[in-house]
């Protein structure tokens, strides 16, 4: 099966499993999404979704957040980890949004990437999920699955993103990247992976990955 044929198969299967796909991070607008995605770095969506209501009850706009002391932000977001760094970034990016963007989150990828604490993946999530602009944010799930499916080398997320964008139609990127994330969590996780439940990898998976899985499975018997 060629990569293009694999891509078509993946699209069909994911659409049948996830005809409607929820955004993992709870948010009300582009700003609260931006903050939530920033907080999700090296944390879990569950933990972030437990923390953001407390933070946004204190301040849910750039204008209000820019007035909250960094120490207070840090104390609220402590459960998500890396709170000192994230608190400084949230406070400063809020100030910049007020000073340079009229209190609005920019729709431009490069402008977003210039904000403190906002990398390419975070910016891509915001433009795709908040503004509907085609992007293909690559998280650990997508990076893992693109490798397991033999669609990317797995060397780095930059290459994985390029490969995904080449393979999948642009009009599907925004929905498809979420579908792959949910599939990775539910059927093709990093740990506790059961190939019998993972219909996509079972059919189109990289041969070396399948061979390694069977080898490890045999060793566990």
Secondary structure, DSSP 8 states (H G I E B T S, - for coil): --HHHHHHHHHHHHHHH-SS---SS--SSHHHHHHHHHHTTTS-HHHHHHHHHHHHHH--SHHHHTTS-HHHHHHHHGGGS-HHHHHHHHHHHHHHHHHHHTT---S-HHHHHTSTT--HHHHHHHHHHHH--------HHHHHHHHHTTSS--S-HHHHHHHHHHHS-GGGHHHHHHHHHHHHHHTS-SSS--GGG-HHHHHH--HHHHHHHHHHHHHH-
